[in-house]
Amino acid sequence: MRIRYTKIEVITIKDIKLYVMQGCPFCNKVEKYVKENNLSVELVDIKADPKYEDELVRLGGKDQVPMLLVDGKPLYESDDIIEWFKEKL
């Protein structure tokens, strides 16, 4: 009798924030994916308060949305963010 072992990757995500801006088509694309897949992600609209835009630049290094911040690491580009969700969540 042979025993097969399967490698299981355990993903622990402490903090996920999605920085978006109202009216941004790329942000809308990611937000739509999040809603359709019932993902638990904190959405931060950078235009809701000036401190959020400052936070976006401080944490990510540039003024670009959408930005997914995962455990302090930024990820840009809507397709890349959606792909990350598909692989990790």
PDB file as gemmi writes it, atoms N, CA and C in Angstrom:
CRYST1    1.000    1.000    1.000  90.00  90.00  90.00 P 1                      
ATOM      1  N   MET A   1       0.837  -1.176   0.000  1.00  0.00           N  
ATOM      2  CA  MET A   1       0.000   0.000   0.000  1.00  0.00           C  
ATOM      3  C   MET A   1       0.887   1.247   0.000  1.00  0.00           C  
ATOM      4  N   ARG A   2       0.633   2.140  -0.959  1.00  0.00           N  
ATOM      5  CA  ARG A   2       1.400   3.385  -1.050  1.00  0.00           C  
ATOM      6  C   ARG A   2       0.584   4.523  -0.476  1.00  0.00           C  
ATOM      7  N   ILE A   3       1.260   5.352   0.251  1.00  0.00           N  
ATOM      8  CA  ILE A   3       0.610   6.542   0.802  1.00  0.00           C  
ATOM      9  C   ILE A   3       1.068   7.733  -0.015  1.00  0.00           C  
ATOM     10  N   ARG A   4       0.116   8.504  -0.457  1.00  0.00           N  
ATOM     11  CA  ARG A   4       0.443   9.718  -1.215  1.00  0.00           C  
ATOM     12  C   ARG A   4       0.238  10.928  -0.317  1.00  0.00           C  
ATOM     13  N   TYR A   5       1.197  11.802  -0.385  1.00  0.00           N  
ATOM     14  CA  TYR A   5       1.105  13.035   0.381  1.00  0.00           C  
ATOM     15  C   TYR A   5       0.850  14.181  -0.582  1.00  0.00           C  
ATOM     16  N   THR A   6      -0.008  15.046  -0.172  1.00  0.00           N  
ATOM     17  CA  THR A   6      -0.315  16.216  -0.975  1.00  0.00           C  
ATOM     18  C   THR A   6       0.173  17.450  -0.234  1.00  0.00           C  
ATOM     19  N   LYS A   7       0.861  18.284  -0.945  1.00  0.00           N  
ATOM     20  CA  LYS A   7       1.326  19.530  -0.344  1.00  0.00           C  
ATOM     21  C   LYS A   7       0.146  20.493  -0.273  1.00  0.00           C  
ATOM     22  N   ILE A   8      -0.100  20.999   0.916  1.00  0.00           N  
ATOM     23  CA  ILE A   8      -1.183  21.957   1.108  1.00  0.00           C  
ATOM     24  C   ILE A   8      -0.564  23.282   1.517  1.00  0.00           C  
ATOM     25  N   GLU A   9      -0.904  24.311   0.783  1.00  0.00           N  
ATOM     26  CA  GLU A   9      -0.398  25.638   1.103  1.00  0.00           C  
ATOM     27  C   GLU A   9      -1.412  26.338   1.992  1.00  0.00           C  
ATOM     28  N   VAL A  10      -0.969  26.741   3.151  1.00  0.00           N  
ATOM     29  CA  VAL A  10      -1.836  27.466   4.073  1.00  0.00           C  
ATOM     30  C   VAL A  10      -1.516  28.944   3.936  1.00  0.00           C  
ATOM     31  N   ILE A  11      -2.531  29.715   3.653  1.00  0.00           N  
ATOM     32  CA  ILE A  11      -2.347  31.142   3.465  1.00  0.00           C  
ATOM     33  C   ILE A  11      -2.961  31.863   4.647  1.00  0.00           C  
ATOM     34  N   THR A  12      -2.143  32.618   5.325  1.00  0.00           N  
ATOM     35  CA  THR A  12      -2.630  33.421   6.433  1.00  0.00           C  
ATOM     36  C   THR A  12      -2.510  34.875   6.020  1.00  0.00           C  
ATOM     37  N   ILE A  13      -3.634  35.519   5.926  1.00  0.00           N  
ATOM     38  CA  ILE A  13      -3.648  36.913   5.510  1.00  0.00           C  
ATOM     39  C   ILE A  13      -4.177  37.732   6.673  1.00  0.00           C  
ATOM     40  N   LYS A  14      -3.331  38.589   7.171  1.00  0.00           N  
ATOM     41  CA  LYS A  14      -3.707  39.388   8.326  1.00  0.00           C  
ATOM     42  C   LYS A  14      -4.530  40.599   7.920  1.00  0.00           C  
ATOM     43  N   ASP A  15      -4.171  41.197   6.825  1.00  0.00           N  
ATOM     44  CA  ASP A  15      -4.786  42.473   6.482  1.00  0.00           C  
ATOM     45  C   ASP A  15      -4.866  42.623   4.967  1.00  0.00           C  
ATOM     46  N   ILE A  16      -6.080  42.830   4.477  1.00  0.00           N  
ATOM     47  CA  ILE A  16      -6.283  43.079   3.051  1.00  0.00           C  
ATOM     48  C   ILE A  16      -7.089  44.359   2.907  1.00  0.00           C  
ATOM     49  N   LYS A  17      -6.544  45.290   2.135  1.00  0.00           N  
ATOM     50  CA  LYS A  17      -7.260  46.526   1.823  1.00  0.00           C  
ATOM     51  C   LYS A  17      -7.187  46.739   0.320  1.00  0.00           C  
ATOM     52  N   LEU A  18      -8.301  47.152  -0.243  1.00  0.00           N  
ATOM     53  CA  LEU A  18      -8.348  47.478  -1.661  1.00  0.00           C  
ATOM     54  C   LEU A  18      -8.605  48.971  -1.784  1.00  0.00           C  
ATOM     55  N   TYR A  19      -7.612  49.690  -2.283  1.00  0.00           N  
ATOM     56  CA  TYR A  19      -7.727  51.132  -2.474  1.00  0.00           C  
ATOM     57  C   TYR A  19      -8.317  51.385  -3.853  1.00  0.00           C  
ATOM     58  N   VAL A  20      -9.393  52.151  -3.877  1.00  0.00           N  
ATOM     59  CA  VAL A  20     -10.114  52.426  -5.116  1.00  0.00           C  
ATOM     60  C   VAL A  20     -10.474  53.909  -5.175  1.00  0.00           C  
ATOM     61  N   MET A  21     -10.997  54.308  -6.325  1.00  0.00           N  
ATOM     62  CA  MET A  21     -11.488  55.665  -6.505  1.00  0.00           C  
ATOM     63  C   MET A  21     -12.783  55.583  -7.291  1.00  0.00           C  
ATOM     64  N   GLN A  22     -13.794  56.252  -6.791  1.00  0.00           N  
ATOM     65  CA  GLN A  22     -15.088  56.247  -7.459  1.00  0.00           C  
ATOM     66  C   GLN A  22     -14.933  56.775  -8.885  1.00  0.00           C  
ATOM     67  N   GLY A  23     -15.528  56.073  -9.842  1.00  0.00           N  
ATOM     68  CA  GLY A  23     -15.468  56.476 -11.241  1.00  0.00           C  
ATOM     69  C   GLY A  23     -14.317  55.859 -12.024  1.00  0.00           C  
ATOM     70  N   CYS A  24     -13.427  55.163 -11.353  1.00  0.00           N  
ATOM     71  CA  CYS A  24     -12.285  54.516 -12.012  1.00  0.00           C  
ATOM     72  C   CYS A  24     -12.750  53.179 -12.596  1.00  0.00           C  
ATOM     73  N   PRO A  25     -12.686  53.006 -13.929  1.00  0.00           N  
ATOM     74  CA  PRO A  25     -13.177  51.762 -14.533  1.00  0.00           C  
ATOM     75  C   PRO A  25     -12.392  50.518 -14.103  1.00  0.00           C  
ATOM     76  N   PHE A  26     -11.111  50.669 -13.853  1.00  0.00           N  
ATOM     77  CA  PHE A  26     -10.300  49.529 -13.418  1.00  0.00           C  
ATOM     78  C   PHE A  26     -10.658  49.129 -11.987  1.00  0.00           C  
ATOM     79  N   CYS A  27     -10.941  50.137 -11.167  1.00  0.00           N  
ATOM     80  CA  CYS A  27     -11.396  49.876  -9.792  1.00  0.00           C  
ATOM     81  C   CYS A  27     -12.754  49.191  -9.814  1.00  0.00           C  
ATOM     82  N   ASN A  28     -13.639  49.678 -10.679  1.00  0.00           N  
ATOM     83  CA  ASN A  28     -14.978  49.079 -10.796  1.00  0.00           C  
ATOM     84  C   ASN A  28     -14.890  47.604 -11.170  1.00  0.00           C  
ATOM     85  N   LYS A  29     -13.961  47.277 -12.049  1.00  0.00           N  
ATOM     86  CA  LYS A  29     -13.768  45.887 -12.480  1.00  0.00           C  
ATOM     87  C   LYS A  29     -13.402  44.995 -11.289  1.00  0.00           C  
ATOM     88  N   VAL A  30     -12.475  45.469 -10.456  1.00  0.00           N  
ATOM     89  CA  VAL A  30     -12.049  44.691  -9.292  1.00  0.00           C  
ATOM     90  C   VAL A  30     -13.164  44.634  -8.251  1.00  0.00           C  
ATOM     91  N   GLU A  31     -13.829  45.767  -8.007  1.00  0.00           N  
ATOM     92  CA  GLU A  31     -14.931  45.798  -7.038  1.00  0.00           C  
ATOM     93  C   GLU A  31     -16.047  44.841  -7.454  1.00  0.00           C  
ATOM     94  N   LYS A  32     -16.331  44.789  -8.739  1.00  0.00           N  
ATOM     95  CA  LYS A  32     -17.363  43.879  -9.241  1.00  0.00           C  
ATOM     96  C   LYS A  32     -16.977  42.429  -8.948  1.00  0.00           C  
ATOM     97  N   TYR A  33     -15.719  42.085  -9.192  1.00  0.00           N  
ATOM     98  CA  TYR A  33     -15.249  40.724  -8.919  1.00  0.00           C  
ATOM     99  C   TYR A  33     -15.378  40.400  -7.426  1.00  0.00           C  
ATOM    100  N   VAL A  34     -14.991  41.344  -6.586  1.00  0.00           N  
ATOM    101  CA  VAL A  34     -15.071  41.154  -5.133  1.00  0.00           C  
ATOM    102  C   VAL A  34     -16.510  40.885  -4.707  1.00  0.00           C  
ATOM    103  N   LYS A  35     -17.438  41.696  -5.210  1.00  0.00           N  
ATOM    104  CA  LYS A  35     -18.851  41.548  -4.837  1.00  0.00           C  
ATOM    105  C   LYS A  35     -19.445  40.249  -5.372  1.00  0.00           C  
ATOM    106  N   GLU A  36     -19.167  39.928  -6.623  1.00  0.00           N  
ATOM    107  CA  GLU A  36     -19.718  38.714  -7.238  1.00  0.00           C  
ATOM    108  C   GLU A  36     -19.224  37.438  -6.554  1.00  0.00           C  
ATOM    109  N   ASN A  37     -18.050  37.519  -5.947  1.00  0.00           N  
ATOM    110  CA  ASN A  37     -17.464  36.342  -5.307  1.00  0.00           C  
ATOM    111  C   ASN A  37     -17.531  36.396  -3.777  1.00  0.00           C  
ATOM    112  N   ASN A  38     -18.289  37.371  -3.277  1.00  0.00           N  
ATOM    113  CA  ASN A  38     -18.497  37.513  -1.825  1.00  0.00           C  
ATOM    114  C   ASN A  38     -17.197  37.475  -1.027  1.00  0.00           C  
ATOM    115  N   LEU A  39     -16.209  38.213  -1.495  1.00  0.00           N  
ATOM    116  CA  LEU A  39     -14.923  38.248  -0.807  1.00  0.00           C  
ATOM    117  C   LEU A  39     -14.952  39.288   0.307  1.00  0.00           C  
ATOM    118  N   SER A  40     -14.289  38.978   1.381  1.00  0.00           N  
ATOM    119  CA  SER A  40     -14.218  39.891   2.516  1.00  0.00           C  
ATOM    120  C   SER A  40     -12.965  40.748   2.374  1.00  0.00           C  
ATOM    121  N   VAL A  41     -13.152  41.936   1.836  1.00  0.00           N  
ATOM    122  CA  VAL A  41     -12.040  42.846   1.574  1.00  0.00           C  
ATOM    123  C   VAL A  41     -12.460  44.239   2.015  1.00  0.00           C  
ATOM    124  N   GLU A  42     -11.579  44.913   2.738  1.00  0.00           N  
ATOM    125  CA  GLU A  42     -11.864  46.290   3.132  1.00  0.00           C  
ATOM    126  C   GLU A  42     -11.628  47.202   1.931  1.00  0.00           C  
ATOM    127  N   LEU A  43     -12.660  47.937   1.520  1.00  0.00           N  
ATOM    128  CA  LEU A  43     -12.548  48.886   0.414  1.00  0.00           C  
ATOM    129  C   LEU A  43     -12.261  50.270   0.975  1.00  0.00           C  
ATOM    130  N   VAL A  44     -11.277  50.942   0.404  1.00  0.00           N  
ATOM    131  CA  VAL A  44     -10.905  52.281   0.833  1.00  0.00           C  
ATOM    132  C   VAL A  44     -10.995  53.201  -0.378  1.00  0.00           C  
ATOM    133  N   ASP A  45     -11.970  54.116  -0.369  1.00  0.00           N  
ATOM    134  CA  ASP A  45     -12.121  55.097  -1.447  1.00  0.00           C  
ATOM    135  C   ASP A  45     -11.204  56.270  -1.134  1.00  0.00           C  
ATOM    136  N   ILE A  46     -10.189  56.457  -1.957  1.00  0.00           N  
ATOM    137  CA  ILE A  46      -9.177  57.476  -1.663  1.00  0.00           C  
ATOM    138  C   ILE A  46      -9.719  58.898  -1.744  1.00  0.00           C  
ATOM    139  N   LYS A  47     -10.875  59.092  -2.356  1.00  0.00           N  
ATOM    140  CA  LYS A  47     -11.456  60.432  -2.450  1.00  0.00           C  
ATOM    141  C   LYS A  47     -12.415  60.726  -1.293  1.00  0.00           C  
ATOM    142  N   ALA A  48     -12.694  59.724  -0.455  1.00  0.00           N  
ATOM    143  CA  ALA A  48     -13.594  59.923   0.680  1.00  0.00           C  
ATOM    144  C   ALA A  48     -12.954  60.817   1.742  1.00  0.00           C  
ATOM    145  N   ASP A  49     -11.629  60.793   1.814  1.00  0.00           N  
ATOM    146  CA  ASP A  49     -10.902  61.582   2.805  1.00  0.00           C  
ATOM    147  C   ASP A  49      -9.467  61.731   2.297  1.00  0.00           C  
ATOM    148  N   PRO A  50      -8.913  62.952   2.333  1.00  0.00           N  
ATOM    149  CA  PRO A  50      -7.544  63.158   1.836  1.00  0.00           C  
ATOM    150  C   PRO A  50      -6.506  62.252   2.499  1.00  0.00           C  
ATOM    151  N   LYS A  51      -6.758  61.845   3.737  1.00  0.00           N  
ATOM    152  CA  LYS A  51      -5.777  60.987   4.420  1.00  0.00           C  
ATOM    153  C   LYS A  51      -5.616  59.642   3.718  1.00  0.00           C  
ATOM    154  N   TYR A  52      -6.674  59.172   3.024  1.00  0.00           N  
ATOM    155  CA  TYR A  52      -6.591  57.881   2.337  1.00  0.00           C  
ATOM    156  C   TYR A  52      -5.684  57.942   1.111  1.00  0.00           C  
ATOM    157  N   GLU A  53      -5.721  59.062   0.412  1.00  0.00           N  
ATOM    158  CA  GLU A  53      -4.820  59.206  -0.737  1.00  0.00           C  
ATOM    159  C   GLU A  53      -3.369  59.294  -0.259  1.00  0.00           C  
ATOM    160  N   ASP A  54      -3.153  60.015   0.838  1.00  0.00           N  
ATOM    161  CA  ASP A  54      -1.810  60.086   1.425  1.00  0.00           C  
ATOM    162  C   ASP A  54      -1.339  58.699   1.862  1.00  0.00           C  
ATOM    163  N   GLU A  55      -2.253  57.946   2.443  1.00  0.00           N  
ATOM    164  CA  GLU A  55      -1.951  56.582   2.896  1.00  0.00           C  
ATOM    165  C   GLU A  55      -1.590  55.687   1.709  1.00  0.00           C  
ATOM    166  N   LEU A  56      -2.338  55.831   0.614  1.00  0.00           N  
ATOM    167  CA  LEU A  56      -2.078  55.065  -0.607  1.00  0.00           C  
ATOM    168  C   LEU A  56      -0.643  55.277  -1.082  1.00  0.00           C  
ATOM    169  N   VAL A  57      -0.228  56.539  -1.157  1.00  0.00           N  
ATOM    170  CA  VAL A  57       1.114  56.874  -1.634  1.00  0.00           C  
ATOM    171  C   VAL A  57       2.175  56.421  -0.628  1.00  0.00           C  
ATOM    172  N   ARG A  58       1.910  56.629   0.639  1.00  0.00           N  
ATOM    173  CA  ARG A  58       2.873  56.252   1.676  1.00  0.00           C  
ATOM    174  C   ARG A  58       3.103  54.738   1.706  1.00  0.00           C  
ATOM    175  N   LEU A  59       2.032  53.971   1.592  1.00  0.00           N  
ATOM    176  CA  LEU A  59       2.144  52.515   1.692  1.00  0.00           C  
ATOM    177  C   LEU A  59       2.573  51.847   0.389  1.00  0.00           C  
ATOM    178  N   GLY A  60       2.136  52.416  -0.740  1.00  0.00           N  
ATOM    179  CA  GLY A  60       2.428  51.781  -2.017  1.00  0.00           C  
ATOM    180  C   GLY A  60       3.529  52.428  -2.826  1.00  0.00           C  
ATOM    181  N   GLY A  61       3.832  53.680  -2.505  1.00  0.00           N  
ATOM    182  CA  GLY A  61       4.906  54.357  -3.216  1.00  0.00           C  
ATOM    183  C   GLY A  61       4.469  55.132  -4.440  1.00  0.00           C  
ATOM    184  N   LYS A  62       3.186  55.013  -4.814  1.00  0.00           N  
ATOM    185  CA  LYS A  62       2.693  55.780  -5.956  1.00  0.00           C  
ATOM    186  C   LYS A  62       1.195  56.029  -5.828  1.00  0.00           C  
ATOM    187  N   ASP A  63       0.744  57.010  -6.583  1.00  0.00           N  
ATOM    188  CA  ASP A  63      -0.661  57.424  -6.558  1.00  0.00           C  
ATOM    189  C   ASP A  63      -1.391  56.714  -7.695  1.00  0.00           C  
ATOM    190  N   GLN A  64      -1.659  55.432  -7.499  1.00  0.00           N  
ATOM    191  CA  GLN A  64      -2.307  54.624  -8.541  1.00  0.00           C  
ATOM    192  C   GLN A  64      -3.323  53.690  -7.898  1.00  0.00           C  
ATOM    193  N   VAL A  65      -4.504  53.656  -8.505  1.00  0.00           N  
ATOM    194  CA  VAL A  65      -5.548  52.723  -8.070  1.00  0.00           C  
ATOM    195  C   VAL A  65      -6.007  51.916  -9.270  1.00  0.00           C  
ATOM    196  N   PRO A  66      -6.525  50.732  -9.071  1.00  0.00           N  
ATOM    197  CA  PRO A  66      -6.674  50.072  -7.786  1.00  0.00           C  
ATOM    198  C   PRO A  66      -5.332  49.568  -7.271  1.00  0.00           C  
ATOM    199  N   MET A  67      -5.256  49.534  -5.938  1.00  0.00           N  
ATOM    200  CA  MET A  67      -4.095  48.938  -5.292  1.00  0.00           C  
ATOM    201  C   MET A  67      -4.604  48.003  -4.204  1.00  0.00           C  
ATOM    202  N   LEU A  68      -4.147  46.784  -4.251  1.00  0.00           N  
ATOM    203  CA  LEU A  68      -4.467  45.817  -3.211  1.00  0.00           C  
ATOM    204  C   LEU A  68      -3.274  45.775  -2.271  1.00  0.00           C  
ATOM    205  N   LEU A  69      -3.540  46.013  -1.001  1.00  0.00           N  
ATOM    206  CA  LEU A  69      -2.492  45.958   0.008  1.00  0.00           C  
ATOM    207  C   LEU A  69      -2.711  44.693   0.827  1.00  0.00           C  
ATOM    208  N   VAL A  70      -1.754  43.778   0.751  1.00  0.00           N  
ATOM    209  CA  VAL A  70      -1.847  42.500   1.452  1.00  0.00           C  
ATOM    210  C   VAL A  70      -0.676  42.399   2.418  1.00  0.00           C  
ATOM    211  N   ASP A  71      -1.001  42.393   3.688  1.00  0.00           N  
ATOM    212  CA  ASP A  71       0.035  42.315   4.725  1.00  0.00           C  
ATOM    213  C   ASP A  71       1.151  43.326   4.476  1.00  0.00           C  
ATOM    214  N   GLY A  72       0.776  44.535   4.072  1.00  0.00           N  
ATOM    215  CA  GLY A  72       1.732  45.615   3.875  1.00  0.00           C  
ATOM    216  C   GLY A  72       2.416  45.655   2.528  1.00  0.00           C  
ATOM    217  N   LYS A  73       2.078  44.736   1.627  1.00  0.00           N  
ATOM    218  CA  LYS A  73       2.710  44.695   0.303  1.00  0.00           C  
ATOM    219  C   LYS A  73       1.701  45.118  -0.761  1.00  0.00           C  
ATOM    220  N   PRO A  74       2.072  46.093  -1.617  1.00  0.00           N  
ATOM    221  CA  PRO A  74       1.137  46.574  -2.637  1.00  0.00           C  
ATOM    222  C   PRO A  74       1.125  45.705  -3.895  1.00  0.00           C  
ATOM    223  N   LEU A  75      -0.054  45.640  -4.502  1.00  0.00           N  
ATOM    224  CA  LEU A  75      -0.220  44.978  -5.796  1.00  0.00           C  
ATOM    225  C   LEU A  75      -1.096  45.888  -6.646  1.00  0.00           C  
ATOM    226  N   TYR A  76      -0.639  46.182  -7.856  1.00  0.00           N  
ATOM    227  CA  TYR A  76      -1.359  47.076  -8.759  1.00  0.00           C  
ATOM    228  C   TYR A  76      -1.875  46.300  -9.971  1.00  0.00           C  
ATOM    229  N   GLU A  77      -2.653  46.982 -10.783  1.00  0.00           N  
ATOM    230  CA  GLU A  77      -3.228  46.471 -12.032  1.00  0.00           C  
ATOM    231  C   GLU A  77      -4.420  45.557 -11.741  1.00  0.00           C  
ATOM    232  N   SER A  78      -5.556  45.922 -12.298  1.00  0.00           N  
ATOM    233  CA  SER A  78      -6.810  45.213 -12.012  1.00  0.00           C  
ATOM    234  C   SER A  78      -6.735  43.725 -12.345  1.00  0.00           C  
ATOM    235  N   ASP A  79      -6.167  43.378 -13.481  1.00  0.00           N  
ATOM    236  CA  ASP A  79      -6.080  41.958 -13.854  1.00  0.00           C  
ATOM    237  C   ASP A  79      -5.193  41.174 -12.883  1.00  0.00           C  
ATOM    238  N   ASP A  80      -4.099  41.788 -12.443  1.00  0.00           N  
ATOM    239  CA  ASP A  80      -3.202  41.130 -11.490  1.00  0.00           C  
ATOM    240  C   ASP A  80      -3.884  40.945 -10.133  1.00  0.00           C  
ATOM    241  N   ILE A  81      -4.657  41.942  -9.723  1.00  0.00           N  
ATOM    242  CA  ILE A  81      -5.373  41.861  -8.448  1.00  0.00           C  
ATOM    243  C   ILE A  81      -6.421  40.757  -8.501  1.00  0.00           C  
ATOM    244  N   ILE A  82      -7.177  40.710  -9.579  1.00  0.00           N  
ATOM    245  CA  ILE A  82      -8.200  39.665  -9.727  1.00  0.00           C  
ATOM    246  C   ILE A  82      -7.547  38.288  -9.769  1.00  0.00           C  
ATOM    247  N   GLU A  83      -6.446  38.174 -10.466  1.00  0.00           N  
ATOM    248  CA  GLU A  83      -5.728  36.895 -10.527  1.00  0.00           C  
ATOM    249  C   GLU A  83      -5.249  36.485  -9.137  1.00  0.00           C  
ATOM    250  N   TRP A  84      -4.775  37.450  -8.359  1.00  0.00           N  
ATOM    251  CA  TRP A  84      -4.350  37.156  -6.988  1.00  0.00           C  
ATOM    252  C   TRP A  84      -5.526  36.607  -6.176  1.00  0.00           C  
ATOM    253  N   PHE A  85      -6.683  37.256  -6.297  1.00  0.00           N  
ATOM    254  CA  PHE A  85      -7.876  36.772  -5.590  1.00  0.00           C  
ATOM    255  C   PHE A  85      -8.208  35.339  -6.003  1.00  0.00           C  
ATOM    256  N   LYS A  86      -8.138  35.064  -7.292  1.00  0.00           N  
ATOM    257  CA  LYS A  86      -8.468  33.719  -7.787  1.00  0.00           C  
ATOM    258  C   LYS A  86      -7.520  32.669  -7.217  1.00  0.00           C  
ATOM    259  N   GLU A  87      -6.257  33.020  -7.090  1.00  0.00           N  
ATOM    260  CA  GLU A  87      -5.257  32.064  -6.613  1.00  0.00           C  
ATOM    261  C   GLU A  87      -5.237  31.909  -5.100  1.00  0.00           C  
ATOM    262  N   LYS A  88      -5.504  32.995  -4.392  1.00  0.00           N  
ATOM    263  CA  LYS A  88      -5.286  32.988  -2.941  1.00  0.00           C  
ATOM    264  C   LYS A  88      -6.552  32.883  -2.097  1.00  0.00           C  
ATOM    265  N   LEU A  89      -7.680  33.324  -2.624  1.00  0.00           N  
ATOM    266  CA  LEU A  89      -8.901  33.312  -1.796  1.00  0.00           C  
ATOM    267  C   LEU A  89      -9.930  32.350  -2.339  1.00  0.00           C  
TER     268      LEU A  89                                                      
END                                                                             
